[in-house]
Amino acid sequence: MRLGRAIGNVVSTIKHERLAGIKLMVIKPVGPQGDLEGRKIIVADYLNTASGSLVYWIENGTTICKVMGRMSIPLRGCIVGQVDKIDLEKGRRVIDG
Amino acid sequence: MRLVKVLGSITSTIKDPTLKGFKILLVQCIETDLKGRQEYFVAVDTVGMGEGEIGLIVTGSTAKRTEVTKKKNVDAAIVAKVDRIDLE
């Protein structure tokens, strides 16, 4: 999975039928020091994630289809967890989700 | 597989139900000279890693090919702890 900050929602009414009813969020990849140069991406969310939360998501297609309970969805990312906190080893720095 | 260093552990109460009870770690990809790279993964620990330790992760669907992660909604798992690397 990858770590990122959910920074917004995407509203899309006209889309592939198997994407119907799936909430889409904008994610900014994040490293332990906060930002990462990686470009922002759009992923699905079924955990009712609030914008601004620190999350981790999966990129593997077959797993996403299983999570969404539908076969062959044209989707390349899905949030599977929200981070409460990360206990970093050096200097005991804690990142709050 | 990728060589990684464990940076820390992640506490996460709201998550996919199949991830319940897993130790979830934040890891950083490293070179064989142990220098860190700007690439991080959130991986399920299947071998009992400690913080700061070096390990190997598998990503993608192969991450589900261990007894611990079978049928779980993960796509990154630490599957080995590295003791030593001998280079030419």
Backbone of each chain as ProteinMPNN parsed JSONL, in Angstrom:
{"seq_chain_A": "MRLGRAIGNVVSTIKHERLAGIKLMVIKPVGPQGDLEGRKIIVADYLNTASGSLVYWIENGTTICKVMGRMSIPLRGCIVGQVDKIDLEKGRRVIDG", "coords_chain_A": {"N_chain_A": [[0.841, -1.18, 0.0], [0.262, 2.333, -0.3], [1.222, 5.492, 1.153], [-0.693, 8.425, 1.848], [-2.195, 11.724, 1.638], [-5.552, 12.497, 1.867], [-6.985, 14.895, -0.049], [-9.17, 15.95, -1.251], [-12.358, 15.732, -3.036], [-13.763, 14.042, -5.916], [-16.212, 14.764, -8.205], [-18.233, 13.011, -10.385], [-20.465, 12.57, -12.827], [-21.014, 11.463, -15.329], [-19.767, 8.498, -16.231], [-17.899, 5.398, -16.446], [-20.012, 2.568, -16.273], [-19.498, 0.678, -14.266], [-18.231, 2.156, -12.414], [-20.094, 3.415, -11.069], [-21.584, 4.952, -8.254], [-19.318, 4.887, -6.747], [-17.218, 6.487, -4.496], [-14.9, 9.044, -5.168], [-11.638, 10.156, -4.474], [-9.129, 12.754, -4.134], [-5.688, 12.218, -3.864], [-2.69, 13.07, -2.249], [0.527, 11.941, -2.533], [2.495, 10.958, 0.296], [5.37, 11.199, 2.371], [7.236, 10.168, 5.345], [8.192, 12.618, 6.156], [6.205, 14.296, 5.507], [5.525, 15.851, 2.756], [5.704, 14.556, -0.636], [7.309, 14.26, -3.822], [5.698, 13.075, -5.601], [3.079, 12.86, -8.076], [-0.326, 14.01, -7.761], [-3.057, 11.734, -7.288], [-6.126, 9.981, -8.247], [-8.303, 8.131, -6.28], [-10.428, 5.379, -5.211], [-12.846, 5.409, -2.538], [-14.173, 3.75, 0.234], [-14.428, 3.93, 2.846], [-15.577, 6.064, 3.955], [-13.931, 8.311, 4.131], [-12.69, 11.373, 5.425], [-11.905, 14.526, 3.93], [-8.519, 15.547, 4.075], [-7.589, 13.639, 5.735], [-5.01, 11.297, 6.708], [-4.102, 8.576, 4.813], [-3.922, 5.086, 3.628], [-3.47, 3.268, 0.567], [-4.453, 0.766, -1.874], [-3.033, -0.509, -4.915], [-3.341, -2.631, -6.508], [-5.019, -4.275, -9.067], [-6.693, -6.696, -9.096], [-7.179, -7.02, -6.439], [-8.568, -4.717, -5.833], [-10.913, -5.093, -7.25], [-11.969, -7.161, -5.756], [-12.35, -5.925, -3.308], [-14.268, -4.055, -3.991], [-16.245, -5.681, -4.747], [-16.97, -6.185, -7.367], [-16.518, -7.262, -10.728], [-13.733, -6.681, -12.848], [-13.234, -3.692, -12.775], [-12.658, -0.474, -14.065], [-10.365, 0.831, -12.528], [-7.808, 2.249, -10.507], [-6.842, 2.398, -7.876], [-7.467, 2.31, -4.39], [-8.627, 3.317, -1.274], [-7.723, 1.681, 1.72], [-7.424, 2.04, 4.385], [-7.375, 4.255, 7.225], [-5.055, 6.426, 8.769], [-4.285, 6.551, 12.187], [-2.064, 7.198, 13.771], [1.512, 7.436, 13.228], [4.226, 5.841, 14.527], [7.36, 6.914, 14.535], [10.643, 5.629, 14.193], [13.292, 6.886, 14.627], [14.109, 9.325, 16.984], [11.578, 9.184, 17.919], [9.42, 10.439, 16.589], [6.08, 11.346, 16.083], [3.496, 10.988, 13.77], [0.46, 12.468, 13.308], [-2.652, 11.249, 12.185]], "CA_chain_A": [[0.0, 0.0, 0.0], [0.989, 3.603, -0.341], [0.747, 6.474, 2.133], [-1.04, 9.7, 1.205], [-3.156, 12.605, 2.31], [-6.754, 12.738, 1.054], [-7.096, 16.361, -0.02], [-10.375, 16.458, -1.909], [-13.263, 14.759, -3.663], [-14.017, 14.222, -7.343], [-17.617, 14.459, -8.54], [-18.282, 12.633, -11.809], [-21.763, 11.924, -13.039], [-20.938, 10.611, -16.529], [-18.553, 7.677, -16.113], [-18.118, 3.988, -16.754], [-21.123, 2.08, -15.432], [-19.031, -0.058, -13.075], [-17.714, 3.118, -11.436], [-21.266, 4.074, -10.478], [-21.75, 4.851, -6.804], [-18.029, 4.802, -6.048], [-16.709, 7.801, -4.106], [-13.539, 9.237, -5.668], [-10.933, 11.195, -3.719], [-7.813, 13.175, -4.622], [-4.679, 11.845, -2.873], [-1.323, 13.572, -2.473], [1.45, 10.997, -1.883], [3.166, 11.576, 1.446], [6.392, 10.393, 3.053], [7.209, 10.467, 6.778], [8.448, 14.045, 6.436], [5.088, 15.092, 4.997], [5.244, 15.849, 1.326], [6.515, 13.762, -1.579], [7.143, 14.982, -5.092], [4.809, 12.32, -6.494], [1.918, 13.616, -8.537], [-1.57, 13.648, -7.091], [-3.843, 10.757, -8.057], [-7.523, 9.831, -7.834], [-8.539, 6.755, -5.867], [-11.776, 5.138, -4.68], [-12.904, 5.363, -1.062], [-15.419, 3.156, 0.744], [-14.358, 3.997, 4.306], [-16.121, 7.353, 4.339], [-12.777, 9.121, 4.533], [-12.879, 12.828, 5.352], [-10.802, 15.213, 3.268], [-7.517, 15.974, 5.046], [-7.083, 12.495, 6.523], [-3.857, 10.528, 6.235], [-4.658, 7.259, 4.468], [-3.087, 4.233, 2.77], [-4.355, 2.716, -0.446], [-3.899, -0.336, -2.665], [-3.001, -0.211, -6.351], [-3.452, -3.874, -7.264], [-6.333, -4.343, -9.71], [-7.583, -7.797, -8.702], [-7.602, -6.803, -5.048], [-9.581, -3.653, -5.836], [-12.191, -5.683, -7.679], [-12.508, -7.943, -4.636], [-12.809, -4.967, -2.291], [-15.48, -3.394, -4.458], [-17.255, -6.708, -5.004], [-17.405, -6.177, -8.772], [-15.427, -7.766, -11.539], [-13.104, -5.816, -13.855], [-13.57, -2.259, -12.666], [-11.569, 0.378, -14.571], [-10.025, 1.656, -11.347], [-6.414, 1.927, -10.226], [-6.43, 2.795, -6.527], [-8.603, 2.265, -3.466], [-8.198, 3.497, 0.119], [-8.098, 0.548, 2.561], [-7.264, 2.335, 5.81], [-7.067, 5.628, 7.651], [-3.97, 6.37, 9.75], [-4.465, 7.312, 13.425], [-0.753, 7.808, 13.988], [2.673, 6.642, 12.828], [5.317, 5.994, 15.494], [8.604, 6.792, 13.776], [11.688, 5.058, 15.041], [14.345, 7.814, 15.104], [13.619, 10.539, 17.617], [10.212, 8.978, 18.426], [8.478, 11.436, 16.07], [4.781, 10.719, 15.82], [2.706, 11.758, 12.806], [-0.957, 12.187, 13.574], [-3.395, 11.057, 10.94]], "C_chain_A": [[0.88, 1.235, 0.0], [0.374, 4.582, 0.657], [0.4, 7.774, 1.412], [-2.024, 10.485, 2.034], [-4.338, 12.796, 1.378], [-7.022, 14.234, 1.096], [-8.341, 16.855, -0.729], [-11.194, 15.36, -2.536], [-13.423, 15.072, -5.138], [-15.47, 13.843, -7.604], [-17.659, 14.159, -10.032], [-19.594, 11.917, -12.069], [-21.704, 11.016, -14.276], [-19.645, 9.819, -16.446], [-18.915, 6.241, -16.418], [-19.129, 3.419, -15.754], [-20.614, 1.39, -14.17], [-18.346, 0.862, -12.069], [-18.869, 3.793, -10.702], [-21.263, 3.876, -8.966], [-20.448, 4.785, -6.043], [-17.528, 6.216, -5.767], [-15.253, 7.907, -4.553], [-12.88, 10.388, -4.916], [-9.59, 11.512, -4.372], [-6.8, 12.887, -3.51], [-3.351, 12.487, -3.259], [-0.384, 12.591, -1.79], [2.243, 11.706, -0.796], [4.242, 10.631, 1.962], [6.357, 10.774, 4.527], [7.47, 11.941, 7.067], [7.311, 14.911, 5.873], [4.985, 14.937, 3.503], [6.129, 14.871, 0.564], [6.311, 14.399, -2.939], [6.074, 14.322, -5.94], [3.587, 13.125, -6.877], [0.664, 13.118, -7.822], [-2.32, 12.629, -7.943], [-5.248, 10.68, -7.493], [-7.749, 8.367, -7.474], [-9.966, 6.632, -5.348], [-11.708, 5.118, -3.153], [-14.225, 4.743, -0.644], [-15.425, 3.185, 2.269], [-14.872, 5.346, 4.818], [-15.034, 8.31, 4.847], [-13.082, 10.608, 4.392], [-11.67, 13.444, 4.665], [-9.825, 15.715, 4.319], [-6.945, 14.812, 5.828], [-5.864, 11.878, 5.859], [-4.355, 9.101, 6.002], [-3.598, 6.391, 3.799], [-4.012, 3.515, 1.797], [-3.644, 1.618, -1.221], [-3.972, 0.025, -4.138], [-3.313, -1.454, -7.168], [-4.873, -4.097, -7.768], [-7.238, -5.436, -9.184], [-8.086, -7.591, -7.274], [-8.7, -5.752, -4.991], [-10.927, -4.218, -6.258], [-12.811, -6.465, -6.532], [-13.08, -6.997, -3.577], [-14.152, -4.382, -2.702], [-16.585, -4.401, -4.769], [-17.783, -6.67, -6.43], [-16.219, -6.648, -9.598], [-14.994, -6.703, -12.541], [-13.618, -4.383, -13.808], [-12.408, -1.463, -13.229], [-11.138, 1.35, -13.488], [-8.625, 1.272, -10.907], [-5.989, 2.377, -8.839], [-7.65, 2.802, -5.64], [-8.078, 2.36, -2.045], [-8.644, 2.276, 0.923], [-7.879, 0.84, 4.039], [-6.939, 3.79, 6.063], [-6.043, 5.544, 8.788], [-4.353, 7.186, 10.977], [-3.151, 8.012, 13.747], [0.348, 6.864, 13.496], [3.762, 6.902, 13.86], [6.627, 5.799, 14.755], [9.736, 6.415, 14.723], [12.643, 6.135, 15.529], [13.655, 9.003, 15.765], [12.151, 10.434, 18.004], [9.229, 9.997, 17.857], [7.172, 10.733, 15.753], [4.04, 11.604, 14.836], [1.244, 11.446, 13.073], [-1.742, 12.18, 12.276], [-4.386, 12.191, 10.707]], "O_chain_A": [[2.08, 1.173, 0.267], [-0.816, 4.519, 0.966], [1.098, 8.184, 0.484], [-2.606, 9.983, 2.996], [-4.165, 13.206, 0.23], [-7.263, 14.786, 2.169], [-8.558, 18.064, -0.808], [-10.783, 14.2, -2.567], [-13.247, 16.212, -5.567], [-15.906, 12.742, -7.268], [-17.183, 14.95, -10.846], [-19.813, 10.802, -11.595], [-22.278, 9.927, -14.273], [-18.556, 10.379, -16.573], [-20.082, 5.906, -16.622], [-19.106, 3.74, -14.566], [-21.233, 1.506, -13.112], [-17.928, 0.417, -11.0], [-18.657, 4.634, -9.828], [-20.979, 2.788, -8.465], [-20.454, 4.641, -4.82], [-17.425, 7.04, -6.676], [-14.465, 6.983, -4.349], [-13.472, 11.453, -4.74], [-8.994, 10.68, -5.057], [-7.015, 13.259, -2.356], [-2.939, 12.459, -4.419], [-0.477, 12.413, -0.576], [2.614, 12.872, -0.927], [4.053, 9.415, 1.989], [5.545, 11.607, 4.93], [7.03, 12.462, 8.092], [7.453, 16.13, 5.776], [4.4, 13.964, 3.029], [7.163, 14.423, 1.06], [5.273, 15.008, -3.195], [5.585, 14.925, -6.896], [3.113, 13.965, -6.112], [0.596, 11.984, -7.349], [-2.231, 12.653, -9.17], [-5.543, 11.221, -6.428], [-7.431, 7.47, -8.255], [-10.633, 7.631, -5.08], [-10.662, 4.849, -2.562], [-15.284, 5.161, -1.112], [-16.275, 2.572, 2.914], [-14.63, 5.719, 5.966], [-15.204, 9.009, 5.846], [-13.649, 11.052, 3.394], [-10.55, 12.95, 4.796], [-10.243, 16.25, 5.346], [-5.933, 14.962, 6.512], [-5.699, 11.923, 4.64], [-4.957, 8.494, 6.888], [-2.52, 6.87, 3.445], [-5.155, 3.191, 2.118], [-2.416, 1.537, -1.234], [-4.856, 0.769, -4.563], [-3.525, -1.365, -8.377], [-5.82, -4.108, -6.982], [-8.398, -5.185, -8.858], [-9.221, -7.924, -6.934], [-9.645, -5.868, -4.211], [-11.961, -3.865, -5.69], [-14.027, -6.443, -6.347], [-14.154, -7.239, -3.025], [-15.057, -4.231, -1.881], [-17.727, -4.018, -5.024], [-18.918, -7.077, -6.682], [-15.064, -6.458, -9.216], [-15.815, -5.92, -13.019], [-14.344, -3.934, -14.695], [-11.259, -1.755, -12.895], [-11.49, 2.53, -13.514], [-8.278, 0.091, -10.928], [-4.819, 2.717, -8.662], [-8.729, 3.232, -6.048], [-7.2, 1.595, -1.645], [-9.801, 1.866, 0.831], [-8.123, -0.031, 4.873], [-6.318, 4.466, 5.242], [-6.155, 4.689, 9.666], [-4.704, 8.36, 10.859], [-3.104, 9.223, 13.965], [0.14, 5.658, 13.368], [4.178, 8.044, 14.053], [6.981, 4.68, 14.385], [9.774, 6.826, 15.882], [12.801, 6.296, 16.739], [12.746, 9.609, 15.197], [11.529, 11.431, 18.371], [8.293, 10.392, 18.551], [7.177, 9.63, 15.206], [3.954, 12.818, 15.024], [0.841, 10.283, 13.065], [-1.519, 13.003, 11.389], [-5.098, 12.191, 9.702]]}, "seq_chain_B": "MRLVKVLGSITSTIKDPTLKGFKILLVQCIETDLKGRQEYFVAVDTVGMGEGEIGLIVTGSTAKRTEVTKKKNVDAAIVAKVDRIDLE", "coords_chain_B": {"N_chain_B": [[11.385, -8.5, -5.58], [11.689, -5.983, -3.023], [14.232, -4.097, -1.383], [14.004, -2.936, 1.866], [13.742, -0.534, 4.589], [12.564, -0.526, 7.91], [10.616, 2.088, 8.988], [8.722, 2.831, 10.837], [5.801, 2.116, 12.919], [2.324, 1.743, 12.107], [-0.67, 2.97, 13.373], [-4.025, 2.129, 13.039], [-7.333, 2.425, 13.097], [-9.722, 2.647, 11.643], [-10.286, 0.753, 8.984], [-9.974, -1.566, 6.196], [-11.922, -4.452, 6.751], [-10.563, -6.923, 6.502], [-8.029, -6.372, 7.279], [-7.764, -6.377, 9.916], [-6.03, -6.844, 12.998], [-3.527, -7.013, 11.921], [-0.009, -6.27, 11.84], [1.019, -3.204, 10.816], [3.326, -1.578, 8.852], [5.402, 1.308, 8.193], [7.573, 1.6, 5.582], [10.785, 2.247, 4.053], [12.174, 2.365, 0.834], [15.418, 1.122, 0.116], [18.856, 1.396, -1.006], [21.448, -1.037, -1.819], [23.537, -0.117, -0.415], [22.372, 0.743, 1.758], [21.403, 3.267, 1.679], [18.764, 5.587, 1.91], [15.826, 5.883, -0.222], [13.584, 8.069, -1.992], [11.138, 6.647, -1.717], [8.312, 5.099, -0.477], [6.534, 2.544, 1.344], [3.484, 1.161, 2.596], [3.295, -1.558, 4.487], [2.23, -4.902, 5.246], [3.268, -6.753, 8.041], [4.749, -9.863, 8.024], [6.684, -11.281, 9.253], [7.546, -10.411, 11.686], [8.971, -7.862, 12.161], [11.374, -5.539, 13.538], [11.647, -2.061, 14.52], [13.649, -0.046, 12.36], [14.912, -2.171, 11.267], [16.152, -4.185, 8.464], [14.514, -5.362, 5.565], [12.689, -7.506, 3.195], [10.25, -6.695, 0.791], [7.242, -7.753, -0.881], [5.252, -6.672, -3.577], [2.007, -5.89, -5.009], [-0.188, -8.439, -6.365], [1.154, -10.648, -5.47], [1.677, -10.19, -2.87], [-0.274, -11.352, -1.491], [0.293, -13.959, -1.235], [0.972, -15.355, 1.067], [0.422, -17.324, 4.027], [-0.548, -15.741, 5.991], [-1.472, -13.458, 4.697], [-3.252, -14.316, 2.853], [-6.206, -14.014, 0.896], [-6.594, -11.478, 1.899], [-7.048, -7.934, 1.831], [-4.578, -6.674, 0.751], [-1.627, -5.162, -0.718], [1.044, -5.135, -0.312], [3.646, -6.647, 1.389], [5.834, -7.548, 4.032], [8.164, -10.027, 3.734], [10.517, -11.143, 4.475], [13.333, -11.024, 6.659], [16.344, -9.281, 6.589], [19.592, -10.461, 7.16], [22.224, -10.068, 6.301], [24.016, -8.588, 3.568], [25.92, -9.721, 0.954], [28.076, -8.329, -1.244], [29.586, -8.356, -4.566]], "CA_chain_B": [[11.21, -8.016, -4.209], [12.383, -4.707, -2.808], [14.953, -3.981, -0.115], [13.408, -1.803, 2.593], [14.075, -0.362, 5.999], [11.335, -0.209, 8.639], [10.685, 3.431, 9.574], [7.875, 2.926, 12.029], [4.572, 1.307, 12.847], [1.136, 2.554, 11.837], [-1.894, 2.623, 14.11], [-5.112, 2.44, 12.116], [-8.535, 1.725, 13.575], [-10.704, 2.554, 10.548], [-9.596, 0.134, 7.837], [-10.658, -2.691, 5.579], [-12.074, -5.465, 7.791], [-9.615, -8.046, 6.414], [-6.717, -5.957, 7.791], [-7.809, -6.391, 11.401], [-5.08, -7.714, 13.679], [-2.219, -7.028, 11.253], [0.969, -5.239, 12.157], [1.185, -2.45, 9.57], [4.555, -0.799, 9.016], [5.826, 2.245, 7.149], [8.94, 1.226, 5.213], [11.422, 3.075, 3.018], [13.034, 1.601, -0.08], [16.821, 1.499, 0.284], [19.813, 0.774, -1.91], [22.223, -2.07, -1.098], [24.458, 0.558, 0.52], [21.471, 1.119, 2.845], [20.982, 4.681, 1.581], [17.316, 5.636, 1.694], [15.337, 6.53, -1.447], [12.328, 8.786, -1.758], [9.997, 5.797, -2.053], [7.839, 4.495, 0.769], [5.385, 1.64, 1.224], [2.821, 0.718, 3.819], [3.318, -3.003, 4.255], [1.837, -5.783, 6.348], [4.439, -7.493, 8.519], [4.437, -11.286, 8.227], [7.83, -11.997, 9.84], [7.896, -9.858, 13.002], [10.084, -6.921, 12.018], [11.508, -4.467, 14.531], [11.894, -0.773, 13.854], [15.032, 0.162, 11.937], [15.477, -3.382, 10.656], [16.121, -4.247, 7.001], [13.735, -6.527, 5.142], [12.285, -7.58, 1.791], [8.79, -6.707, 0.62], [6.677, -8.053, -2.2], [4.101, -5.781, -3.813], [1.07, -6.408, -5.997], [-1.007, -9.574, -5.925], [1.995, -11.656, -4.8], [1.685, -9.917, -1.425], [-1.317, -12.174, -0.837], [0.66, -15.378, -1.368], [1.465, -15.979, 2.312], [-0.741, -17.831, 4.772], [-1.071, -14.633, 6.798], [-2.137, -12.411, 3.902], [-4.14, -14.92, 1.846], [-7.586, -13.475, 0.885], [-6.703, -10.196, 2.59], [-6.983, -6.852, 0.84], [-3.29, -5.972, 0.862], [-0.793, -5.357, -1.919], [2.462, -4.999, 0.036], [3.885, -7.42, 2.615], [7.235, -7.856, 4.309], [8.215, -11.484, 3.765], [11.825, -11.653, 4.922], [14.212, -10.129, 7.421], [17.676, -9.448, 6.001], [20.686, -10.451, 8.138], [23.447, -9.505, 5.741], [24.085, -8.608, 2.105], [27.313, -9.831, 0.486], [28.171, -7.868, -2.644], [30.86, -8.716, -5.227]], "C_chain_B": [[12.025, -6.75, -4.037], [13.06, -4.742, -1.453], [14.41, -2.752, 0.608], [13.934, -1.73, 4.018], [12.792, 0.033, 6.721], [11.503, 1.155, 9.306], [9.859, 3.519, 10.846], [6.615, 2.11, 11.852], [3.361, 2.229, 12.775], [-0.024, 2.045, 12.681], [-3.078, 3.055, 13.252], [-6.36, 1.693, 12.562], [-9.559, 1.594, 12.447], [-9.976, 2.001, 9.328], [-10.446, -1.002, 7.287], [-10.73, -3.826, 6.612], [-11.043, -6.59, 7.723], [-8.249, -7.663, 6.979], [-6.672, -5.977, 9.31], [-6.728, -7.315, 11.943], [-3.715, -7.765, 13.025], [-1.311, -5.963, 11.849], [1.263, -4.53, 10.824], [2.356, -1.492, 9.756], [4.745, 0.186, 7.873], [7.282, 1.904, 6.841], [9.446, 2.146, 4.113], [12.279, 2.191, 2.137], [14.473, 2.07, 0.088], [17.664, 0.811, -0.781], [20.617, -0.267, -1.123], [23.269, -1.407, -0.191], [23.65, 1.174, 1.678], [21.085, 2.594, 2.803], [19.503, 4.703, 1.233], [16.958, 6.306, 0.391], [13.99, 7.148, -1.129], [11.128, 7.908, -2.135], [9.589, 5.019, -0.812], [6.683, 3.547, 0.474], [4.769, 1.469, 2.604], [2.638, -0.777, 3.642], [2.869, -3.762, 5.499], [3.049, -6.609, 6.737], [4.065, -8.955, 8.743], [5.593, -12.016, 8.926], [8.263, -11.385, 11.172], [9.093, -8.937, 12.944], [10.118, -5.951, 13.193], [11.796, -3.165, 13.804], [13.371, -0.662, 13.501], [15.627, -1.05, 11.24], [15.307, -3.346, 9.136], [15.36, -5.496, 6.606], [13.458, -6.493, 3.652], [10.771, -7.523, 1.735], [8.447, -7.197, -0.775], [5.46, -7.161, -2.362], [3.225, -6.402, -4.895], [0.356, -7.639, -5.464], [-0.152, -10.621, -5.209], [2.034, -11.42, -3.295], [0.653, -10.786, -0.711], [-0.936, -13.646, -0.847], [1.326, -15.897, -0.103], [0.229, -16.398, 3.1], [-1.409, -16.675, 5.507], [-1.916, -13.693, 5.936], [-3.073, -12.973, 2.834], [-5.535, -14.324, 2.012], [-7.717, -12.167, 1.653], [-6.503, -9.08, 1.568], [-5.716, -6.022, 1.016], [-2.557, -6.087, -0.465], [0.657, -5.02, -1.617], [2.673, -5.737, 1.356], [5.379, -7.657, 2.773], [7.329, -9.365, 4.512], [9.563, -12.021, 4.211], [12.559, -10.574, 5.695], [15.618, -10.366, 6.898], [18.728, -9.414, 7.106], [21.889, -9.711, 7.563], [23.338, -9.534, 4.227], [25.557, -8.685, 1.716], [27.353, -9.423, -0.977], [29.516, -8.263, -3.228], [31.938, -7.734, -4.863]], "O_chain_B": [[12.941, -6.477, -4.813], [12.548, -5.329, -0.499], [14.36, -1.661, 0.04], [14.478, -2.687, 4.568], [12.015, 0.837, 6.207], [12.425, 1.353, 10.098], [10.239, 4.188, 11.806], [6.377, 1.501, 10.809], [3.37, 3.339, 13.307], [-0.321, 0.85, 12.703], [-3.138, 4.195, 12.792], [-6.442, 0.473, 12.423], [-10.196, 0.549, 12.308], [-9.156, 2.686, 8.715], [-11.491, -1.347, 7.838], [-9.736, -4.132, 7.271], [-10.68, -7.158, 8.753], [-7.392, -8.531, 7.145], [-5.656, -5.633, 9.914], [-6.522, -8.417, 11.434], [-2.829, -8.474, 13.502], [-1.762, -4.909, 12.297], [1.69, -5.15, 9.85], [2.378, -0.697, 10.695], [4.315, -0.054, 6.745], [8.127, 1.918, 7.735], [8.676, 2.735, 3.355], [13.03, 1.355, 2.638], [14.729, 3.27, 0.192], [17.268, -0.194, -1.372], [20.482, -0.365, 0.096], [23.824, -2.056, 0.695], [24.15, 1.988, 2.454], [20.513, 3.12, 3.758], [19.04, 3.947, 0.379], [17.676, 7.193, -0.072], [13.343, 6.804, -0.14], [10.205, 8.377, -2.801], [10.414, 4.363, -0.176], [5.952, 3.714, -0.502], [5.434, 1.612, 3.63], [1.91, -1.217, 2.752], [3.09, -3.335, 6.632], [3.774, -7.107, 5.875], [3.183, -9.262, 9.545], [5.508, -13.22, 9.169], [9.27, -11.815, 11.734], [10.111, -9.185, 13.591], [9.09, -5.587, 13.766], [12.144, -3.162, 12.623], [14.236, -1.123, 14.246], [16.722, -0.973, 10.684], [14.477, -2.619, 8.591], [15.521, -6.554, 7.214], [13.909, -5.6, 2.935], [10.081, -8.192, 2.505], [9.235, -7.079, -1.714], [4.724, -6.92, -1.405], [3.643, -7.316, -5.604], [0.302, -7.857, -4.253], [-0.679, -11.403, -4.418], [2.377, -12.32, -2.528], [0.694, -10.94, 0.51], [-1.756, -14.496, -0.504], [2.167, -16.793, -0.181], [-0.87, -15.893, 2.87], [-2.631, -16.614, 5.637], [-2.947, -13.191, 6.383], [-3.619, -12.231, 2.018], [-6.002, -14.146, 3.137], [-8.825, -11.778, 2.023], [-5.849, -9.285, 0.546], [-5.762, -4.846, 1.377], [-2.825, -6.996, -1.25], [1.421, -4.665, -2.515], [1.964, -5.486, 2.331], [6.094, -7.927, 1.807], [6.644, -9.918, 5.372], [9.739, -13.235, 4.315], [12.425, -9.381, 5.423], [16.049, -11.512, 6.772], [18.77, -8.473, 7.898], [22.493, -8.86, 8.217], [22.658, -10.391, 3.662], [26.35, -7.825, 2.098], [26.755, -10.07, -1.837], [30.477, -8.483, -2.491], [33.074, -7.867, -5.318]]}, "name": "protein", "num_of_chains": 2, "seq": "MRLGRAIGNVVSTIKHERLAGIKLMVIKPVGPQGDLEGRKIIVADYLNTASGSLVYWIENGTTICKVMGRMSIPLRGCIVGQVDKIDLEKGRRVIDGMRLVKVLGSITSTIKDPTLKGFKILLVQCIETDLKGRQEYFVAVDTVGMGEGEIGLIVTGSTAKRTEVTKKKNVDAAIVAKVDRIDLE"}
